[in-house]
Amino acid sequence: MVENRPFVTVLSHLVLIFGVVIVAFPLWMTFVASTHDQTTMLRAPVPLLPGSHMIENYRQVLFEGFGRGYSGVPIWVTLMNSMIMAVGVALGKIAISIISAFAIVYFRFPLRRTFFWAIFVTLMLPVEVRIVPTYGVVATLGMLDTYPGLIVPLIASATATFLFRQFFLSVPDELAEAARVDGASPMRFFWDILLPMSRTTIAALFVIQFIYGWNQYLWPLLITTKEGFYTVVMTVSRQANAVDAVPSWNLLMAMAMLAMLPPVLVVVFMQRQFVRGLVETEK
């Protein structure tokens, strides 16, 4: 039983508020910077309140870009590319992982556990380790500067396979036996029983993998050479690291705010399914 101690309650709330301020202050400063002009952002002190150039800045980055060099592509194009990549990676990872876990748990074939542990060991191999041979395969197949080239090499996921396997192992064996007695084929059992039961796990993994795909930087940077396939993370980084001019901090911050918006919306709208998928124990 938790005792009601006013001092502890006040202290815990103060610590919580302090933590929120630490996390939220950089976001607030990003928003403030996106509402001022470049002259204001280059002059001390840095303003702490929003300015009057918000609509102008956001309109420019959305429809005109930065107007110079590699930054001339409008951000709506890069946002669309990032959205296609993030959704494709998330759905691809879920589709492959759930089928792999289904085969490992419900089918008896030689070296079944060996194959699973071979998949699981790939958790220790990040994209950077296999990026050179992966690039060679993608280039050979003519998939540079294409959406399949952005998505396909990233859709294998040992983490998702492991999570689906653990979930399927928690499903009572009697359920599979009952389906078999009723004459259901393995795929009918998968589509009509396992898939609906897995919806909260799928939702949680979709949120995680969507953010993973949205935040990808190294792989899109390596295989894209045309502005029409740049992702928003690439564009923000390129503009921030401009060497031939002072970065347009107001436009850069406007782009950063727009780049944060889709992942935040996904988390907000799917937070209930996300939490249930991670903590739900009732099957």
FISEKOL-55652 format. One line per field, with one value per residue: residue number from 1; residue in one letter; x, y, z of N, C-alpha, C in turn. Coordinates in Angstrom, 2 decimals. Layout:
N
num (NUM/...);
residuo (a/...);
n_px (X/...);
n_py (Y/...);
n_pz (Z/...);
ca_px (X/...);
ca_py (Y/...);
ca_pz (Z/...);
c_px (X/...);
c_py (Y/...);
c_pz (Z/...);
***
This chain:
283
num (1/2/3/4/5/6/7/8/9/10/11/12/13/14/15/16/17/18/19/20/21/22/23/24/25/26/27/28/29/30/31/32/33/34/35/36/37/38/39/40/41/42/43/44/45/46/47/48/49/50/51/52/53/54/55/56/57/58/59/60/61/62/63/64/65/66/67/68/69/70/71/72/73/74/75/76/77/78/79/80/81/82/83/84/85/86/87/88/89/90/91/92/93/94/95/96/97/98/99/100/101/102/103/104/105/106/107/108/109/110/111/112/113/114/115/116/117/118/119/120/121/122/123/124/125/126/127/128/129/130/131/132/133/134/135/136/137/138/139/140/141/142/143/144/145/146/147/148/149/150/151/152/153/154/155/156/157/158/159/160/161/162/163/164/165/166/167/168/169/170/171/172/173/174/175/176/177/178/179/180/181/182/183/184/185/186/187/188/189/190/191/192/193/194/195/196/197/198/199/200/201/202/203/204/205/206/207/208/209/210/211/212/213/214/215/216/217/218/219/220/221/222/223/224/225/226/227/228/229/230/231/232/233/234/235/236/237/238/239/240/241/242/243/244/245/246/247/248/249/250/251/252/253/254/255/256/257/258/259/260/261/262/263/264/265/266/267/268/269/270/271/272/273/274/275/276/277/278/279/280/281/282/283);
residuo (m/v/e/n/r/p/f/v/t/v/l/s/h/l/v/l/i/f/g/v/v/i/v/a/f/p/l/w/m/t/f/v/a/s/t/h/d/q/t/t/m/l/r/a/p/v/p/l/l/p/g/s/h/m/i/e/n/y/r/q/v/l/f/e/g/f/g/r/g/y/s/g/v/p/i/w/v/t/l/m/n/s/m/i/m/a/v/g/v/a/l/g/k/i/a/i/s/i/i/s/a/f/a/i/v/y/f/r/f/p/l/r/r/t/f/f/w/a/i/f/v/t/l/m/l/p/v/e/v/r/i/v/p/t/y/g/v/v/a/t/l/g/m/l/d/t/y/p/g/l/i/v/p/l/i/a/s/a/t/a/t/f/l/f/r/q/f/f/l/s/v/p/d/e/l/a/e/a/a/r/v/d/g/a/s/p/m/r/f/f/w/d/i/l/l/p/m/s/r/t/t/i/a/a/l/f/v/i/q/f/i/y/g/w/n/q/y/l/w/p/l/l/i/t/t/k/e/g/f/y/t/v/v/m/t/v/s/r/q/a/n/a/v/d/a/v/p/s/w/n/l/l/m/a/m/a/m/l/a/m/l/p/p/v/l/v/v/v/f/m/q/r/q/f/v/r/g/l/v/e/t/e/k);
n_px (0.84/0.57/1.72/0.25/2.03/2.50/4.87/6.54/4.91/4.78/7.50/8.01/6.37/7.62/10.09/9.21/8.09/10.39/11.85/10.19/10.41/13.12/13.11/11.22/12.06/14.13/12.54/10.66/12.32/13.11/10.69/10.22/12.42/11.70/9.81/10.85/12.82/15.88/17.78/17.13/17.64/20.38/21.28/22.24/20.42/19.16/15.80/13.06/10.40/7.70/7.87/6.88/7.03/6.15/4.22/5.27/7.85/7.26/5.73/7.61/9.59/7.99/6.97/8.87/11.46/14.89/15.99/18.55/21.20/21.54/19.52/17.26/15.02/11.56/10.16/7.90/8.21/10.38/9.27/7.21/8.77/10.09/7.85/6.84/9.02/9.18/6.64/6.69/8.94/8.07/5.67/6.74/8.64/6.92/5.26/7.08/8.25/6.15/5.24/7.55/7.87/5.52/6.01/8.23/7.21/4.88/5.38/7.03/10.20/13.44/16.28/14.99/15.18/17.80/17.68/16.09/17.76/19.84/18.60/18.11/20.68/21.44/20.72/22.95/24.22/24.34/23.02/25.21/27.32/26.83/26.58/28.13/28.22/25.44/24.85/26.21/24.64/22.15/22.89/23.67/21.25/20.02/18.61/19.18/18.37/15.60/12.36/11.97/14.69/15.27/13.67/13.50/16.07/15.97/13.92/14.02/13.77/15.01/14.25/11.43/10.64/11.38/9.69/7.12/7.34/7.55/5.02/3.34/4.09/2.84/0.21/-2.42/-1.98/-4.23/-5.90/-4.87/-5.17/-7.96/-8.66/-7.52/-9.03/-11.48/-11.02/-9.53/-7.09/-3.48/-2.90/-5.44/-5.89/-3.91/-4.76/-7.41/-7.34/-4.74/-3.75/-5.80/-5.57/-3.09/-3.14/-2.63/0.07/1.09/0.40/2.01/4.57/4.46/4.54/7.12/8.77/8.07/9.09/11.76/12.24/11.65/13.67/15.97/19.15/21.84/21.63/19.71/21.25/23.39/22.43/20.94/21.01/19.61/17.66/14.93/14.51/15.44/15.33/13.62/15.20/17.78/17.81/17.54/19.92/21.85/21.37/21.93/24.65/25.81/28.49/29.21/27.87/26.14/23.98/20.45/18.87/16.26/14.62/15.65/14.91/12.16/11.85/12.78/10.76/8.58/9.56/9.50/6.82/5.17/6.12/5.46/2.67/1.94/2.69/1.03/-1.62/-1.63/-0.97/-2.38/-2.80/-0.15/0.90/-0.68/0.10/2.67/2.47/0.29/-1.05/-3.12/-4.41);
n_py (-1.20/2.18/4.92/8.05/10.73/14.02/15.56/13.85/13.51/16.13/16.51/14.49/15.37/17.79/16.89/15.52/17.61/19.12/17.35/17.25/19.87/19.95/18.17/19.34/21.95/22.24/21.55/23.60/25.81/25.17/25.44/28.21/29.34/28.70/30.55/33.04/35.50/35.16/37.11/37.85/35.43/35.28/37.19/38.21/38.60/35.19/34.85/34.04/33.86/33.28/34.51/36.60/35.42/32.92/31.65/32.41/31.20/28.44/28.04/28.49/26.42/24.21/24.33/25.51/24.91/25.47/26.95/26.85/25.00/21.62/21.89/22.80/21.27/20.93/20.49/18.90/16.91/15.42/14.68/13.01/10.98/10.00/9.12/7.07/5.32/4.76/3.61/1.46/0.00/-0.61/-2.13/-4.16/-5.39/-6.35/-8.12/-10.09/-10.99/-11.99/-14.13/-15.68/-16.27/-17.71/-20.00/-21.06/-21.69/-23.30/-25.27/-28.31/-28.96/-29.95/-28.66/-26.48/-24.90/-24.08/-22.41/-20.39/-19.31/-18.48/-16.38/-14.78/-14.11/-12.19/-9.82/-8.72/-7.60/-4.69/-2.32/-0.95/-2.79/-4.63/-3.05/-2.55/-5.02/-5.19/-2.85/-3.46/-5.57/-4.26/-2.30/-3.93/-5.07/-2.91/-1.06/1.38/4.72/4.25/3.42/0.68/0.06/1.63/0.45/-2.47/-3.71/-3.27/-4.61/-7.03/-8.37/-9.33/-8.77/-8.29/-10.81/-12.40/-11.34/-11.94/-14.72/-15.31/-14.47/-16.24/-18.64/-18.37/-18.79/-21.00/-24.52/-26.00/-24.45/-24.50/-27.24/-27.48/-26.00/-27.60/-29.93/-28.95/-28.83/-26.77/-25.34/-24.81/-22.12/-21.02/-21.15/-19.36/-16.89/-16.49/-16.83/-16.51/-14.08/-12.03/-12.15/-11.11/-8.40/-6.20/-6.54/-6.25/-3.58/-2.27/-2.97/-1.77/0.98/1.18/0.29/2.03/4.49/3.76/3.36/5.95/7.50/6.71/7.32/6.82/4.70/5.69/7.92/6.71/5.32/7.04/9.45/11.31/14.21/13.89/11.61/12.02/11.78/13.27/13.42/13.26/15.68/17.65/17.24/17.80/20.50/21.61/21.15/22.80/24.20/26.30/28.56/30.47/28.55/28.64/29.24/29.68/28.58/26.01/25.13/25.20/23.17/21.04/20.93/20.14/17.69/16.25/15.94/13.78/11.21/11.85/12.13/9.52/8.11/9.38/8.85/6.09/5.30/3.93/1.33/0.74/0.62/-1.43/-3.53/-3.98/-4.60/-6.20/-9.12/-10.85/-13.36);
n_pz (0.00/-0.87/0.90/1.82/1.54/1.78/1.34/-0.16/-2.38/-3.45/-4.00/-5.90/-7.99/-8.58/-9.51/-11.77/-13.29/-13.72/-15.30/-17.57/-18.47/-19.19/-21.34/-23.06/-23.56/-25.62/-27.85/-27.79/-28.30/-30.86/-32.24/-31.76/-33.10/-35.69/-36.32/-36.71/-38.58/-40.53/-39.84/-37.21/-35.88/-36.04/-34.40/-31.18/-28.09/-28.33/-29.26/-27.07/-27.42/-29.76/-33.19/-35.98/-38.46/-39.08/-40.85/-43.32/-43.29/-43.05/-45.32/-47.31/-46.96/-47.32/-49.96/-51.62/-50.81/-49.82/-51.76/-52.85/-54.23/-53.12/-51.39/-52.56/-53.04/-52.38/-49.10/-48.87/-50.72/-49.70/-47.27/-48.20/-49.37/-47.08/-45.66/-47.33/-47.23/-44.43/-43.82/-45.62/-44.68/-42.06/-42.49/-44.10/-42.38/-40.37/-41.82/-42.85/-40.47/-38.87/-40.36/-40.44/-37.69/-37.28/-38.86/-37.48/-34.95/-35.32/-37.21/-37.79/-38.63/-39.88/-38.11/-37.02/-34.65/-34.97/-37.21/-36.14/-34.11/-35.71/-37.03/-34.80/-33.95/-35.73/-34.60/-33.53/-35.63/-36.99/-39.44/-40.48/-40.47/-42.49/-44.70/-47.01/-48.64/-48.96/-50.35/-52.72/-53.73/-54.11/-55.98/-58.11/-58.82/-59.91/-58.30/-57.21/-56.25/-56.03/-54.65/-53.80/-53.39/-51.18/-49.25/-49.24/-48.42/-45.67/-44.41/-43.04/-39.78/-36.79/-34.20/-34.29/-35.20/-33.03/-31.01/-32.03/-32.07/-29.32/-28.53/-29.97/-28.79/-26.36/-26.89/-26.27/-26.81/-27.21/-28.74/-31.34/-31.77/-31.67/-33.94/-35.89/-35.62/-36.46/-39.12/-40.21/-42.27/-42.05/-42.90/-42.78/-40.03/-39.29/-40.51/-39.52/-36.77/-35.38/-36.49/-35.92/-33.11/-32.75/-33.09/-31.33/-30.75/-33.31/-33.77/-31.85/-32.76/-35.25/-34.65/-33.50/-35.61/-37.64/-36.72/-36.67/-39.45/-40.36/-39.21/-40.51/-41.85/-42.84/-44.77/-46.79/-47.54/-48.78/-51.06/-52.61/-55.12/-56.47/-56.09/-55.94/-54.46/-51.95/-48.38/-45.54/-43.26/-44.31/-45.77/-43.79/-42.36/-44.35/-44.88/-42.38/-42.23/-44.09/-45.93/-47.50/-46.86/-44.32/-42.35/-42.91/-40.28/-39.37/-41.39/-41.36/-38.79/-39.09/-40.95/-39.37/-37.41/-39.00/-39.80/-37.44/-36.98/-38.30/-37.02/-34.34/-34.49/-35.22/-32.90/-31.00/-31.91/-31.88/-29.36/-27.35/-28.40/-28.72/-26.08/-25.02/-26.65/-25.74/-23.01/-22.54/-21.20/-21.32/-23.25);
ca_px (0.00/1.34/1.32/0.01/2.96/2.48/6.21/7.00/4.08/5.24/8.85/7.92/5.81/8.64/11.07/8.55/7.99/11.75/12.19/9.42/11.00/14.38/12.81/10.40/12.66/14.71/11.46/10.10/13.26/13.03/9.49/10.42/13.34/11.04/8.84/11.58/13.61/17.28/18.52/16.86/18.28/21.83/21.57/22.06/20.19/18.20/14.46/12.39/8.97/7.49/7.89/5.78/7.37/5.86/3.56/6.21/8.91/6.74/5.32/8.80/10.22/7.04/6.70/9.99/12.75/15.78/16.30/19.94/21.91/20.81/18.41/16.18/13.85/10.56/10.16/6.80/8.74/11.18/8.33/6.56/9.75/10.26/6.62/6.82/10.04/8.84/5.50/7.14/9.81/7.27/4.80/7.57/9.18/5.84/4.80/8.08/8.52/5.03/5.22/8.70/7.57/4.47/6.65/9.12/6.45/3.81/5.79/8.15/11.11/14.81/17.07/14.07/15.77/19.03/17.29/15.64/18.90/20.58/17.90/18.27/22.06/21.59/20.55/24.28/24.78/23.60/23.06/26.55/28.23/26.55/26.13/28.87/27.64/24.05/24.90/26.59/23.47/21.16/23.40/23.64/19.86/19.50/17.63/19.60/17.41/14.24/11.74/12.36/16.05/15.23/12.85/13.70/17.20/15.77/12.66/14.23/13.84/15.11/13.49/10.01/10.47/11.45/8.48/5.99/7.55/7.18/3.56/2.73/4.34/1.91/-1.13/-2.64/-1.93/-5.59/-6.51/-4.44/-5.79/-9.37/-8.73/-7.20/-10.19/-12.53/-10.66/-8.87/-5.73/-2.54/-3.05/-6.74/-5.64/-3.12/-5.54/-8.64/-7.15/-3.51/-3.61/-6.60/-5.05/-1.81/-3.28/-1.97/1.51/1.37/0.34/3.20/5.73/4.35/5.03/8.57/9.45/7.83/10.08/13.05/12.36/11.64/14.93/17.11/19.98/23.01/21.26/19.24/22.36/24.30/21.89/20.19/21.79/18.66/16.93/13.56/14.44/15.99/14.43/13.63/16.34/18.94/17.76/17.83/21.35/22.63/21.24/22.63/26.09/26.23/29.83/29.45/27.06/25.57/22.68/19.23/18.39/14.81/14.06/16.08/14.07/10.82/11.93/12.89/9.43/7.76/10.10/9.09/5.36/4.59/6.33/4.70/1.26/1.80/2.75/-0.15/-2.84/-1.54/-0.34/-3.12/-2.46/1.28/1.08/-1.32/0.91/3.90/2.24/-0.90/-0.75/-4.31/-4.43);
ca_py (0.00/3.42/5.89/9.40/11.66/15.26/16.00/12.96/13.81/17.40/16.31/13.69/16.22/18.75/16.17/15.24/18.87/19.47/16.48/17.67/21.13/19.62/17.54/20.19/23.24/22.26/21.56/24.95/26.69/24.84/26.10/29.66/29.69/28.54/31.64/34.30/35.60/34.78/38.18/37.74/34.23/35.47/38.31/37.91/37.24/34.37/35.09/32.92/33.89/33.16/35.72/36.86/34.89/31.49/31.22/32.61/30.20/27.10/27.98/28.40/25.10/23.20/24.38/26.06/24.47/26.53/27.79/26.83/23.72/20.41/22.21/23.41/20.40/21.25/19.48/17.95/15.77/14.60/14.08/11.90/9.90/9.41/8.40/5.82/4.44/4.34/2.69/0.25/-0.75/-1.13/-3.21/-5.27/-6.08/-7.08/-9.22/-11.15/-11.50/-12.77/-15.40/-16.46/-16.77/-18.73/-21.22/-21.59/-22.19/-24.26/-26.29/-29.13/-29.25/-30.09/-27.46/-25.36/-24.01/-23.50/-21.29/-19.28/-18.66/-17.78/-15.10/-13.99/-13.63/-11.00/-8.63/-8.15/-7.09/-3.51/-2.03/-0.49/-3.92/-5.29/-2.04/-2.64/-6.06/-4.86/-1.86/-4.15/-6.31/-3.30/-1.69/-4.94/-5.26/-1.67/-0.51/2.68/5.79/3.70/3.13/-0.66/0.10/2.22/-0.31/-3.92/-4.17/-3.01/-5.16/-8.18/-7.91/-10.38/-8.36/-8.56/-12.27/-12.90/-10.95/-12.75/-16.10/-15.39/-14.36/-17.48/-19.68/-18.18/-19.20/-22.39/-25.54/-26.49/-23.63/-25.07/-28.55/-27.28/-25.57/-28.76/-30.82/-28.34/-28.92/-25.55/-25.49/-23.94/-20.71/-20.57/-20.92/-18.14/-15.70/-16.32/-16.90/-15.89/-12.69/-11.13/-12.13/-10.41/-7.02/-5.23/-6.69/-5.65/-2.12/-1.82/-3.08/-0.78/2.26/1.11/0.16/3.26/5.47/3.26/3.68/7.40/8.09/6.19/8.35/6.33/3.93/6.58/8.76/5.92/4.80/8.05/10.54/12.25/14.96/13.40/10.47/12.38/11.73/14.52/13.40/13.63/17.09/18.45/17.12/18.49/21.94/22.00/21.04/23.60/24.74/27.45/29.69/30.31/27.87/29.42/28.55/29.75/27.58/24.70/24.76/24.91/21.83/20.09/20.78/19.34/16.33/15.58/15.83/12.45/10.24/12.23/11.81/8.07/7.70/9.89/8.17/4.65/5.05/2.93/0.02/0.54/0.19/-2.74/-4.53/-4.25/-5.05/-7.04/-10.52/-11.67/-13.89);
ca_pz (0.00/-0.97/1.91/1.34/2.17/0.97/0.92/-1.24/-3.56/-4.03/-4.54/-7.13/-9.03/-8.98/-10.34/-13.04/-14.03/-14.14/-16.42/-18.73/-18.94/-19.86/-22.63/-23.92/-23.88/-26.98/-28.84/-27.80/-28.97/-32.29/-32.76/-31.73/-34.17/-36.98/-36.51/-36.87/-39.80/-40.38/-39.16/-35.78/-35.34/-36.01/-33.51/-29.76/-27.59/-29.06/-28.72/-26.38/-27.76/-31.22/-33.99/-36.91/-39.79/-39.06/-42.09/-44.42/-43.24/-43.31/-46.72/-48.16/-46.92/-47.82/-51.39/-52.38/-50.31/-49.38/-52.90/-53.32/-54.23/-52.80/-50.49/-53.31/-53.14/-51.35/-48.05/-49.01/-51.46/-48.78/-46.33/-48.88/-49.48/-45.75/-45.31/-48.10/-46.70/-43.07/-43.89/-46.30/-43.78/-40.95/-42.96/-44.55/-41.21/-39.70/-42.67/-42.89/-39.13/-38.35/-41.10/-39.96/-36.36/-37.45/-39.34/-36.45/-33.81/-35.62/-38.17/-37.34/-39.73/-39.37/-37.79/-36.77/-33.64/-35.52/-38.05/-35.30/-33.48/-36.76/-37.20/-33.59/-33.85/-36.58/-33.78/-33.25/-36.88/-37.44/-40.88/-40.86/-40.65/-43.77/-45.65/-48.27/-49.50/-49.29/-51.43/-53.94/-54.24/-54.57/-57.20/-59.18/-59.22/-60.48/-57.38/-56.69/-56.51/-56.15/-53.36/-53.34/-52.89/-49.84/-48.31/-49.18/-47.60/-44.23/-43.90/-42.17/-38.39/-35.80/-33.01/-34.51/-35.26/-31.65/-30.28/-32.52/-31.61/-27.90/-28.43/-30.46/-27.79/-25.25/-27.32/-25.84/-27.85/-27.46/-29.79/-32.62/-31.90/-32.01/-35.34/-36.73/-35.56/-37.29/-40.52/-40.67/-42.77/-41.31/-43.24/-42.23/-38.61/-39.19/-40.88/-38.76/-35.31/-34.89/-36.93/-35.07/-31.74/-32.73/-33.57/-30.46/-30.97/-34.61/-33.62/-31.12/-33.65/-36.32/-34.13/-33.34/-36.90/-38.39/-36.27/-37.16/-40.87/-40.54/-38.76/-41.25/-42.48/-43.56/-45.95/-47.86/-47.99/-49.60/-52.32/-53.36/-55.71/-57.07/-55.08/-55.85/-53.54/-50.64/-47.24/-44.80/-42.35/-45.13/-46.14/-42.59/-42.07/-45.38/-44.69/-41.15/-42.43/-45.25/-45.73/-48.35/-46.39/-42.98/-42.45/-42.66/-39.09/-39.25/-42.30/-40.89/-37.66/-39.62/-41.52/-38.27/-36.82/-39.91/-39.81/-36.21/-36.88/-38.57/-35.95/-33.15/-34.73/-35.16/-31.49/-30.29/-32.32/-31.64/-28.07/-26.58/-28.95/-28.48/-24.69/-24.86/-27.33/-24.98/-21.64/-22.39/-20.91/-21.54/-24.61);
c_px (0.88/0.82/1.19/0.90/3.03/3.85/6.71/6.21/4.55/6.61/8.81/7.35/6.82/9.69/10.48/8.47/9.37/12.18/11.46/10.01/12.29/14.12/12.13/11.09/13.34/13.64/10.82/11.02/13.30/11.83/9.65/11.33/12.67/10.04/9.52/12.29/15.07/18.07/18.35/17.60/19.81/22.25/21.29/21.21/19.14/16.82/13.87/10.90/8.81/7.47/6.73/6.01/7.03/5.29/4.51/7.28/8.40/6.28/6.53/9.39/9.29/7.00/7.87/11.34/13.58/16.28/17.73/20.48/21.01/19.63/17.23/14.94/12.85/10.46/8.99/7.25/9.53/10.30/7.61/7.50/9.96/9.04/6.55/7.83/9.67/7.69/5.91/8.01/8.99/6.40/5.61/8.15/8.11/5.42/5.80/8.25/7.38/4.93/6.39/8.43/6.51/5.08/7.51/8.35/5.55/4.18/7.02/9.01/12.53/15.49/16.19/14.67/17.05/18.72/16.84/16.82/19.80/19.95/18.16/19.67/22.26/21.29/21.88/24.93/23.96/23.77/24.48/27.50/28.06/26.23/26.86/28.34/26.19/23.98/25.26/25.43/22.44/21.61/23.35/22.22/19.24/18.47/18.09/18.59/16.02/13.69/12.02/13.78/16.13/14.63/13.32/14.89/16.98/14.60/12.83/14.43/13.87/14.30/12.02/9.75/10.48/10.17/7.26/6.14/7.14/5.67/2.89/2.94/3.38/0.48/-1.33/-2.61/-3.31/-6.28/-6.14/-5.05/-7.25/-9.53/-8.45/-8.37/-11.33/-12.19/-9.99/-7.45/-4.79/-2.72/-4.40/-6.61/-4.87/-3.98/-6.70/-8.45/-5.91/-3.41/-4.49/-6.09/-3.77/-1.93/-2.61/-0.45/1.92/1.37/1.58/4.43/5.67/4.88/6.56/9.27/9.21/8.86/11.48/13.26/12.41/12.99/16.15/17.85/21.07/22.62/20.68/20.34/23.25/23.72/21.10/21.13/20.89/17.85/15.51/13.40/15.07/14.92/14.57/14.81/17.62/18.96/18.06/19.33/22.20/22.55/21.98/24.13/26.58/27.57/30.08/28.67/26.59/24.21/21.52/18.51/16.87/14.14/14.44/15.22/12.63/10.79/12.02/11.54/8.53/8.25/9.69/7.60/4.81/4.88/5.55/3.23/1.02/1.79/1.49/-1.39/-2.82/-0.97/-1.06/-2.79/-0.99/1.52/0.49/-0.48/2.17/3.62/1.09/-0.47/-1.94/-4.39/-5.80);
c_py (1.26/4.43/7.28/10.37/12.90/15.68/15.17/13.25/15.08/17.23/15.54/14.51/17.26/18.10/15.89/16.50/19.29/18.62/16.87/18.95/20.85/19.04/18.51/21.48/23.26/22.27/22.94/25.92/26.42/25.51/27.61/30.08/29.61/29.66/33.00/34.33/35.29/35.84/38.10/36.56/34.37/36.59/37.91/39.00/36.50/34.58/33.84/32.87/33.84/34.51/35.77/36.27/33.41/31.02/31.33/31.53/28.81/26.97/27.80/27.00/24.01/23.17/24.88/25.50/25.65/27.38/27.80/25.40/22.55/20.68/22.80/22.56/20.77/20.13/18.51/16.73/14.85/13.96/12.89/10.72/9.21/8.62/7.06/4.84/3.90/3.33/1.38/-0.62/-1.38/-2.30/-4.42/-6.07/-6.92/-8.29/-10.38/-11.79/-12.38/-14.11/-16.29/-17.06/-17.87/-20.05/-21.86/-22.25/-23.36/-25.32/-27.02/-29.49/-29.29/-28.74/-26.25/-24.39/-23.35/-22.30/-20.10/-18.56/-17.98/-16.43/-14.20/-13.39/-12.37/-9.72/-7.94/-7.57/-5.89/-3.28/-1.67/-1.65/-4.54/-4.30/-2.15/-3.77/-5.79/-3.84/-2.51/-4.90/-5.34/-2.65/-2.66/-5.14/-3.99/-0.98/0.79/3.74/5.23/3.47/1.70/-0.71/0.69/1.27/-1.74/-4.34/-4.01/-3.76/-6.43/-7.70/-9.10/-10.04/-8.68/-10.06/-12.87/-12.56/-11.75/-14.20/-16.25/-15.29/-15.65/-18.63/-19.57/-18.55/-20.66/-23.37/-26.06/-25.71/-24.16/-26.45/-28.43/-26.86/-26.74/-29.72/-30.28/-28.32/-27.67/-25.87/-24.60/-22.46/-20.16/-20.29/-19.62/-16.90/-15.45/-16.28/-16.14/-14.42/-11.74/-11.05/-11.30/-8.93/-6.01/-5.32/-6.07/-4.13/-1.58/-1.88/-2.07/0.57/2.26/1.10/1.37/4.32/5.05/3.61/5.18/8.02/7.58/7.32/7.77/5.60/4.82/7.48/8.02/5.62/5.83/9.15/11.59/12.92/14.43/12.24/10.78/12.24/13.03/14.57/13.78/15.13/17.99/18.41/17.88/20.01/22.41/22.00/21.80/24.27/26.01/28.68/29.42/29.62/28.82/28.78/28.61/28.72/26.16/24.22/24.48/23.51/20.78/19.86/19.91/17.89/15.55/15.26/14.43/11.40/10.56/11.87/10.31/7.59/8.15/9.09/6.67/4.32/3.99/1.53/-0.31/0.00/-1.19/-3.84/-4.90/-4.89/-6.02/-8.48/-11.42/-12.08/-14.47);
c_pz (0.00/0.03/1.28/2.12/1.31/0.48/-0.25/-2.52/-4.25/-4.68/-5.85/-8.28/-9.51/-9.88/-11.72/-13.90/-14.54/-15.33/-17.69/-19.33/-19.71/-21.24/-23.58/-24.33/-25.25/-28.07/-28.94/-28.53/-30.48/-32.92/-32.81/-32.89/-35.54/-37.27/-36.68/-38.22/-39.48/-39.61/-37.66/-35.16/-35.28/-35.07/-32.07/-29.10/-28.43/-28.46/-28.08/-26.68/-29.28/-31.91/-34.96/-38.31/-39.92/-40.40/-43.27/-44.45/-43.61/-44.76/-47.63/-48.15/-47.47/-49.33/-52.24/-51.98/-49.86/-50.54/-53.34/-53.22/-53.94/-51.90/-51.23/-53.41/-52.05/-50.33/-48.19/-49.81/-50.54/-47.72/-46.94/-49.02/-48.13/-45.32/-46.04/-47.53/-45.32/-43.07/-44.54/-45.41/-42.65/-41.39/-43.43/-43.40/-40.52/-40.51/-42.66/-41.52/-38.62/-39.06/-40.66/-38.60/-36.42/-37.90/-38.25/-35.32/-34.18/-36.64/-37.63/-38.55/-39.19/-39.17/-37.53/-35.76/-34.14/-36.39/-37.21/-34.66/-34.49/-37.05/-36.00/-33.49/-34.70/-35.81/-33.50/-34.49/-37.34/-38.93/-41.32/-41.15/-42.03/-44.89/-47.00/-49.15/-49.88/-50.41/-52.75/-54.57/-54.83/-55.88/-58.37/-59.70/-59.81/-59.62/-56.72/-57.11/-56.82/-54.75/-52.89/-52.80/-51.48/-48.82/-48.14/-48.32/-46.09/-43.63/-43.07/-40.74/-37.45/-34.55/-33.16/-34.58/-33.86/-30.87/-30.73/-32.07/-30.16/-27.72/-28.87/-29.48/-26.61/-25.62/-26.93/-27.02/-28.20/-28.57/-31.16/-32.84/-32.29/-33.47/-36.27/-36.76/-36.43/-38.76/-41.08/-41.14/-41.96/-41.62/-42.78/-40.74/-38.40/-39.42/-39.94/-37.26/-34.86/-35.26/-36.12/-33.64/-31.63/-33.02/-32.66/-30.59/-32.29/-34.50/-32.91/-32.01/-34.79/-35.87/-34.06/-34.69/-37.79/-38.01/-36.71/-38.63/-41.12/-40.21/-39.51/-41.96/-43.37/-44.85/-47.06/-48.41/-48.97/-50.97/-53.12/-53.84/-56.35/-55.97/-54.88/-54.91/-52.18/-49.56/-46.43/-43.83/-43.10/-45.40/-44.96/-42.29/-43.08/-45.19/-43.45/-41.33/-43.67/-44.97/-46.53/-47.92/-44.97/-43.10/-42.17/-41.49/-38.95/-40.15/-41.87/-39.72/-38.09/-40.23/-40.42/-37.59/-37.70/-39.93/-38.56/-36.19/-37.18/-37.50/-34.69/-33.32/-34.67/-33.72/-30.75/-30.63/-32.04/-30.27/-27.26/-27.08/-28.70/-27.07/-24.48/-25.50/-26.58/-23.63/-21.50/-22.19/-21.16/-23.00/-24.92);
***
